[in-house]
Amino acid sequence: MTRNRATPREHVEWSLLIGTTVEIRQDVKTIRTGIVQDAMPDSSAL
């Protein structure tokens, strides 16, 4: 089964990601995939 890969994007409005499926990556390796339940006002924490 082939997974659809997400397009890497930078986000300024982190609150827009709530309810969205995201991937946490290091280089090209996916570390974690999940649905965003809450968001910080900036990128200071995952």
C-alpha positions as a Python dict, from the first residue, in 0.01 Angstrom:
ca = {
    (1, 'M'): (0, 0, 0),
    (2, 'T'): (143, 338, -102),
    (3, 'R'): (91, 633, 134),
    (4, 'N'): (15, 977, 1),
    (5, 'R'): (304, 1200, 104),
    (6, 'A'): (226, 1543, 245),
    (7, 'T'): (376, 1845, 75),
    (8, 'P'): (618, 2019, 315),
    (9, 'R'): (496, 2368, 398),
    (10, 'E'): (588, 2639, 644),
    (11, 'H'): (301, 2766, 858),
    (12, 'V'): (265, 3103, 1025),
    (13, 'E'): (-90, 3053, 1157),
    (14, 'W'): (-41, 2738, 1366),
    (15, 'S'): (-403, 2740, 1486),
    (16, 'L'): (-512, 2658, 1129),
    (17, 'L'): (-354, 2313, 1172),
    (18, 'I'): (-598, 2204, 1445),
    (19, 'G'): (-788, 1899, 1316),
    (20, 'T'): (-537, 1841, 1036),
    (21, 'T'): (-326, 1529, 983),
    (22, 'V'): (44, 1618, 1000),
    (23, 'E'): (379, 1440, 976),
    (24, 'I'): (680, 1522, 1192),
    (25, 'R'): (995, 1457, 987),
    (26, 'Q'): (1367, 1456, 1044),
    (27, 'D'): (1542, 1490, 709),
    (28, 'V'): (1339, 1249, 489),
    (29, 'K'): (1237, 1007, 766),
    (30, 'T'): (885, 1033, 913),
    (31, 'I'): (912, 1031, 1293),
    (32, 'R'): (542, 1061, 1384),
    (33, 'T'): (206, 1107, 1208),
    (34, 'G'): (-105, 1231, 1385),
    (35, 'I'): (-395, 1473, 1406),
    (36, 'V'): (-333, 1814, 1565),
    (37, 'Q'): (-554, 1860, 1873),
    (38, 'D'): (-418, 2196, 1990),
    (39, 'A'): (-157, 2446, 1873),
    (40, 'M'): (87, 2695, 2024),
    (41, 'P'): (72, 3053, 1892),
    (42, 'D'): (418, 2996, 1738),
    (43, 'S'): (653, 2709, 1649),
    (44, 'S'): (822, 2699, 1992),
    (45, 'A'): (697, 2346, 2071),
    (46, 'L'): (554, 2042, 1895),
}
